[in-house]
Amino acid sequence: MLVTVKDIVAFMEGVAPHDLAESWDNTGLAIGDPHQEVKKVLIALDAIDSVIDEAIEIGADLILTHHPMLLFKKINSITKSDALGKRIYKLIENKVAALSAHTNLDVAKGGTNDVLAKMIGLTNVEILQETWSENLKKIVTYVPESHLDVVREAMCTAGGGHIGGYSHCTFQTTGEGTFLPLDGTSPYIGSQGVLEKTSEVRLETIAPEGRVEKIMEAMIDVHPYEEVAYDIYPVEQKGGKEGIGRIGDLKKPMIFSEFAVLLKEKLALGQLIRLVGDPNRMIQRIGLCTGSGVEYMASAKKQGADLYLTGDLKFHEAQRALEMGLCVGDITHYASEVLIVPVLQEALCKEVKEKGWELEVACSKINGQTFWSI
């Protein structure tokens, strides 16, 4: 089955919805024709020169990265006289699309932060800091008793009626509805020109704002009335919540220096890891934020963290951690996020199998770590 750039974009929207991204972020399709056929995808952390060359060499039609190519820099011109312009030219000339999922993939369930939390063995994992919450709507419709169960099932199957771990959450009250069919109508109950009074059920349920349209379509499709009466109300409470970073607990406390050795092994850090705090301190509760997440360090401490893991730690930030009595591990920006690459490959390969796509998915073999040690 033929696969297009648009199909890969839709897949990534399911993995890491664009709504989860920070407002300053530039995630999504940066370069490419949405309708171009894709036979091979290369997954990497960054679309750097060596990765682009690798994509061209293996015949990839699309590079899927965590970091966007066009992140903060405002582009006033595209020429071959600067590094970014050269990359853009090379991608376009070789018909290679560039797609990324950045802060939305950090926030999403199963994204970078969840992968790191799982890798280091955290339990009771929670969001470190909420960044997004789902708006909810109340949907009310009026239906004859004969079709109550059918309408309820359609609305709930389409995404309505979910509260926590429960589905099909609705409320119903019986009352009397009135209507007068005018000329040209074909009423399910009653006759043209005659005021009809009939027993009806007021059926109401809660729904995520993003699912309202689908729920309404499903409801109207099975409703017996020619013209369906309904109301949609905004509500104050929020639905699902997502956020940046994670915090959780080790199954058993460990000495900080011993845990650091474990980190080095799991993340292949060698001597690159930088540590702050008493090496003999016992740690169990750990906060983390992949990439550059020092700004959430205080939040981790407030939630009882003994240790905080992130990248890009500066000197004065390390001093502040010591003042707070918080141990910190700078595991580098690269090492904390490159771990998402094989996870994305596995997820996309699963999609390929389920949909019968003719698509090859490869992980980049380029080591993009910018630091080294002796």
Helices and strands as residue ranges (DSSP letters): H 5-15, G 18-20, E 28-31, E 40-44, H 49-58, E 62-65, H 83-93, E 97-100, H 103-107, H 112-119, E 123-143, G 145-147, H 148-157, E 170-179, E 196-208, G 209-211, H 212-222, E 230-255, H 256-267, E 274-276, E 282-288, G 294-296, H 297-302, E 307-310, H 315-324, E 327-330, H 333-337, H 340-355, E 360-363
